[in-house]
């Protein structure tokens, strides 16, 4: 008689306990490349621009990209262009400055994309004159 009462009670307790556990949805979350990415960048070969600067890019599903970055001059600079993602998850973009006092600046951006919401090993290069280069921090996708 005790076993008949004990087994259903044990089953009910185990069922209740397992249903109360929180599921960690962040561990299984995957992110598309399209979205807002935020991080920082550095300039490798310009001693007048030491430090780390804010950088963000909005990646759109149609293949376009808009960027906003804080310059060493203390002003924000904006660019637009196009991006693509290779079959090996290499993200590349070519952007050109908007509303800039001077000749337009064209740059290439490259990073390794992860569907876990990160872009790593990011680099940028000025393609107009090839002099300026730099790196990105790990860019984080913002929901």
Buried (B, 14 or more C-beta within 10 A) or exposed (E): EEEEEEEEEEEEEEEEEEEEEEEEEEEEEEBEBBBBBBBBBBBEEEEEBEEEBEBBBBBEEEEEBBBBBBEEEEEEBEBBBEBEBEEEEEBBBBBBBEEBEEEEBBBBBBBBBBEEBBBEEBBBBBBBEEEBBBBBBBBBBEE
